[in-house]
Amino acid sequence: MLTREDNELVTRVGRGTPLGTLMREYWLPSLLAEELPEPDSEPLRIRLLGEDLIAFRTSDGAVGLLGDHCPHRGASLFFARNEENGLRCVYHGWKFDVHGACIDMPNEPAESNFKGKVHHVAYPCVERNGVVWTYMGPSSPPPALPELEWNMVPASHTYVSKRVAAANWLQSLEGAIDTSHSNFLHSALKSPGQGGTSVFAGPIPGAQRGMQLSAVDSRPRFETLNVDAGVLIAACRQTDEGSYWRVNNFIMPFYTQFPPRGVNPPSNGHAWVPIDDEHTLVLHYNYHPTRPLTAEELDFYRHGKDGIEAFHPRVDGFLPATGQAYGAWKPIIRKENDYLLDYEYQRTRSFCGIKAGWAQDSAVQEGMGAIQDRTEEHLVSSDVGIIGMRRFLLDSVKAYGDGSAAAPGVADAALFALRPASFLLTKDADIWPVAMSEITTRPGQPLTVV
């Protein structure tokens, strides 16, 4: 459990909060490039770390990100005219470029120089591999973009989906590093009342073997290891073939990865980007380090299998789009319809009773409330990974806040180049010497997984 003070420290992300200030030191994936499809396309509302912002693509094709409210009288720039490399407020015609400079003030006398004294909130943006990244921190120039492998491989090797979760970023992230829950929440039934292997194998050859190894032991033993940019979390399950180790990770400030299963499979992970204290932008990615994703894999990510979604929401599984921030990314399956819980399906097929894999996670994470009260929880040995992640995060926030340490990883983009992995080892083998040789990104080499 956490104290109330520490719980506030690791969940609040608004401007001026300790965690929000630390997170602003990192580049943030803010939207998909396809959401701004062409030069001078419609402005787009987004919200990051509690700030309301307007994204737009200029006449020259660059992406800009400005504060929502015009500094003149506060009108929303969502209604602005996107023209000639800037946003022009429709209230009085003031125009701003991607740097926040006021480049035209047509309601003032021609001889006025006041426009040179006005500067609007603006954050630099960079596109890489279909994702628009923004930097909201104080460093000028900003640090280098993190070398997260999923955003470094060719676009044909990667698939990224997006949805909004109605919960704080941390409880969403904690679900992703909680390996033991997969034996229950995501399992099919072997027999009534007994969890079995996952139903979300997808089109990956050999995936069932890894699932069966995980299903053998529902009481994994955990170890953690701090690295420069986060925490490695290893879960060990005892099987007839040896110790089955799965090593996932937490990478600052909000990334998680978990090892896939199968023969030369795509990898997977999440970015849990805080929209504000009570909502999270969930980016889920699959990528392969050495080859394009296949048509079968892409169909599985976009539509699920046999009508059941896995950990990407269906491309047609969202409420009608609105102009609000991320208004096109709110799932049809949601709290208001109990995530389409089917009790007959629970009795006969599924430990949980919710069919979509991502919605199973959403049900338990959003069901904790907008911000989980961690003073009321009771942690056990299977929560060692969560404890290690929280300790790293708290230490980082406090050390950054008192000036005794920099934001972890920011100074070296290569520190983010980590992978998940899984291994079958002898019973008494030390996981870390083996893991450390395999978790660092190796361009042109497949992942090490069982």
N, C-alpha and C positions, 0 to 999 in steps of 0.2 A: 504494500500500500504506500501511497504518498501522503505527505502532509498537505493540508489545504493550500498552503503557500507554494509548495513545489508543484502541485497540480496546476495552479494558476500560471506558474512560471513556464511550464512546458505546453500549455494549450493556447495562451493568448498571443495573437500575432499582429495586432494593430500597430499603427505607427507609434513609436515611443515605448512600446513594451520591450522587455529584454529579449524575448525570443524573436519578436518581429524585427527588431534591430539587427539581430544576428542573421536571420534569414535573408535580409536585404543585402547581405554581402555576397549572396550566391545568384548566379543566373537562374531565372525561373522559366520553365516551359509554360507559356501562357495561352497559346491557341495553336490550332493546326493551320498551316499556310493556306490550305484550301478554303478556309473560312473567309479569306480575303482574296477572292478568285482572280481579280484583275485590277489594273491601275484605275484609280478613281472610283472603285466600287463603294458600296454603301458603308458608312462607319459602323463599327461593331462595339456594343457595350461589353466590357469584361470587368471583373472584380478580382483583385489580388491582395492578399494580406490586409483585407478590410478597406482597400482604396477603390473607389469607383473610377474607372478609366475608359477611354475611348480609343480603340484601335482602328487604323485606316491604312490603306495602301495608296501611295502617292502616284502622280502621273508618271514618274520615273520608275515605279515598281518597288520602291523602298517601303518598309513598314514603319509607321509611327505609332506612338502610344502617349496620349495626352491625358491630363486630368479631365474629368467629366465636365466640370463647371467652368465656363468662360470667366476669366479674371475680371471682366468688366462689371457685369451685373449678375453673374451666376447662372446664366442660361446653360442648358445642357448642350454640349457639342455633339451629342448623338444626332441632333437635328441639323447639324452643320452641312454646308455644301463642301463636298470633297472635290477640289478642282485646282489645277495648276500648282501641284505640289504643296498643298496645304489645306487645312480645314478652316472654312469661313463661317463664323457664327451667324445664324440667320437673324439674330435679334438686332444687331447694329453693324454687322459686316466685318467685325474684327477678324483678321486671318492669322493663323499660326502655322509654322512649319514643324517638321519632325523634332526639331531641337527645342521647341517651345517659344521661339522668338516670334514676336508680333511683327509681321511683315507688311501689314496693311491695316489702316485705321480710317476708313473712308468717311466716318461721321465727324472727323476732326478737320480743322482748317489745313490746307495743303502745306502751310509753313510750320505746322506743329511738329515737334520732334518727340512727342510723348510716346509714340509707339516703341521707340528705342529704349524706354525705361520699363517696359512691361515684358515680363518673362513668365510663361505659363509652366506648370508642372509637366515635365516630359521625361520619358525614360527611353534609353537606347534599346533598339531591337536588332536581333540578328536571326536570319533564317538558316537552319541547317537540317537537311534531310526531312523536309515536310513539317518541321516544328518551328514556331516562332518563339524565340527566347527573349526575355527582357531582363534588364539589370536595374534594380530599384535602390541600389546602395550608393555610398558616398565616394567610392574610389573613381578617380579619373586619371588615366583611362580605366575602364573596368578590367577585372581579371579575365583570363582566357576562358572560353567556354569549357565546361567539364568534358573530359573524354570518356563519357559513358558509351559503351560499345554499341548499344542499340541505336544511338544517334550518330554513329561514326561510319557504319557500314553503308553500302549503296542503298538507295531508296527501295530497290526491288527486293532487298533482303529483310525489310522491316514492315510490320503492320502495327499501327497505333490506333486504339479506340479511346473514346472519351465519354465520361458521364459525370453527373453531379451527385454527390452523396450528401444527405442531410444530416451530417454529423461532423464533429471536430476532426481535424486531420489526424491527430495522434491515435485515437481509438481505431480509426480506419487502418492506419499503418501497423498498429500492434497486431491486428488480425493477420496481416501478411507475414509476420515473422513468428507467429504462433503455430509451429509445425504440428503439434499434437492434435489440433482441432480437425485436421483432415481425416483422421480415423473415425470421426463422428459426423461432423456437420456435412461433409461432402461425400459421404460413403453411401453405397448401395447396401441393401440388406442381403446378407447370406441366408438368414432365416429371421422370422419375426422377432424384433427386439434386439437384433445383433448386427452391428455395423460390419461392412465388408469393404471391398475395393471401390475406388471412385468410378462414377459413371461417365467421367469426362476425358476419356482416353483420346478421342479425336483420331485423326488420320496419321498417327505416329507409329511406325512399325516397332514392335517390341515394347510398347509402353506398358502393357499389362504386367510385365515381369516386375518392373519397379513398383507398380501399385501393389502387387501381391507381397513384395518384400516389406513395404510399409504397413500392410494390413496385418502381417504376422504378429507385430508387437505394438500394442496401443499405449505402451508406457515408455516412451523414448527417454533416454538419458541425455542431458544437454551440457554443452560446454560453450563458452564464448571467448573471443580473443579480440581485443581492441587493435585497430589499425589506424593509420593516419587520418583517414576520412570517414571512419565509422566503426562498425562492429561486425565481426563474423560470428555466426550462430550455427553450431553443429549439433545435430540430433542423431543419436545412435539407437538403432533398433536391432535386437538380437534375433538372428535367423539361423536356420540349419546350415546356411551357406557361409556364415560368418557375421561380422558386425556390419550392418548396413548404415552408412553415414550419409546424411544429407546436410550440406553446408549452404545456408542462405545468408543474406547480409542486410544490414542497414547502412546506407550511404548518406551522409549529410547532403542537404538538410532533411530530405523526405523521400528518399528512394529505397525500394526494397527489390530483391531478386530472390527467386527460388528455383532450385534445379529442376529441369524438365526430366522426362523419362523417355526411354526408347533408344533406337539406333540412330545416331547422328541427328537428334531432334533440334528444332528451333528452341532458343532460350526464351525466358519470359520474366516479366517484372512489372513494377508499378512506380509511378510518381504520384504522391499524395499531396497535391499542391493546395495550400490553404486559400480558399476564397475569402473567408473571414473566420471568426472563432467557431462558427456553427455550421459551416458548409465546406466541402472539399471537392476540388476538381480532380477526378481520378483519371489518370492516363495509364492505360494498360497496354503493354507492348509485347509482341513476339518478334524475334529476329533470328536470323541464322548468320553466323560469322563468315561462312564460306560459299554460300549459294543463294540464289533467289528463292523466295518462298514459292511453293507449288500452288497450282490452281486449287487443288484439293484442300491444302492448308488454309488458303485465303477464304475459301467457301465456308470452312468450319468456323473460322474467326468471325466471319460476317453474318452467318446464319445458324450456327450451331449444328447439332447432329440429331437427326430424327426428331426435329422440332424442339429440341432442348438446347438452350444456350449454355455455354461453359463459362469462361471468365471474361469474355468480351460480350457486351450487350449486342443484340441483333441490330443491324443497321436501320431497320424499320421499327425498332422497339422504343421509340421516344414519343412523348407528347407533342402535339402540334407546336411548332416553333413560335416563340414570341421575341420581341425586341429587347427583352430584359437580359441582363448579364447571364450568359450561358443558357439562354432560354430555349435553345435547340437541343439541349443535352440532358433533359430531365426524363428519366425512364418511365415508361408506362407501368412497369412493375415497381411498386413503391409502397411506402408505409400505409397510405390511404386504402389500398386494397389488400393489405396483409401479405404483400409480395406473392400473391396468388397461391398461398398455402393450400395444399390439397391433402386433407387428412387420410383419404383413401390411399393416395400415393404414399403417404408416410407409413401406413399400416402394411403395405404390400411391397413397396419398391425401394423406398428411400428412408434413410435414418432421419432426415430433416423434414421432408414433405414439400419443400420448395424446389422447383425443377431447375431453375437457372442457377448456375454456380455462383456468379457474381451476386445474385440476389440473396442467396443463402448468407453470404458475408454481410450484405447490406442489412438484412433483417436483424442479425445479432449486434452489429455495430451501431446502427441507428436506433435500435431498441434500447440501448444504454442511456438514451437521452442525448441532447445536443452536445453536451460536454459531460463525459463520464465523471462521476464522483469517485475518485480513486481512494478516498479515505475509507470507503466502505468495503473494499475488496479484500479477498483472502488469497494471497498468492501461494503457490506450491512449487515443487521441484520442476515441473514441466514449464514453469514460467521464467526459468533462468534466462532465456534469451530476451524476454521483455524487460527483466530487471537490468540486464547488462546494457540494453539499448537506452533505457531511461537514465541510468547512471552516466553513460557517455553524454547524453543530451544535456542533462542537468549540469554536469561538470563543464561542458562547452559553453553553455549560456552564462554561467557564473564567471568563468575565467575570461570570456570575451567582455562581459559587462564590467569587470573590475580592471580590465586592461592587462591582465597577466598572460593572456594568450590570444592569438589571432583566430579567426574563424577556421575550423579544421578543414584542411584540404584545399582551401581557396588559392593558395599561393602556387600550387602545382596541379595543373589540369590532369596530369597523368595519374594522380592518386585516385581518381574516380574510375579508372579502367579495371574494374573488378568483375568477376564472374561468380555465379553459383556453381556448385559441383556436387557429385555424389560418388560414393565408393563402397566396394565390398572389401573389408579388411579382416585380418585375423583378430580374434577376440581382444588381445591385449595390445594391439597396435596403437601408437600415438597418432591421432588424427592430424595434428597441426603441421608436422613436417611434410606429410603427404598433401594436405590441402594447400599449403602456401605455394607449392610448386605448380598448382593447377588453376588457382583462382584469378591470377593476373591475366588480363587480356593478352592473347597471343594472335596477332593478325594472321589470317590464313589457316588457323588451326581450329578444329571443332571443339566443343565443350567436352569435358570429362564427366560422363554421367552413366549411371546404371538404371 
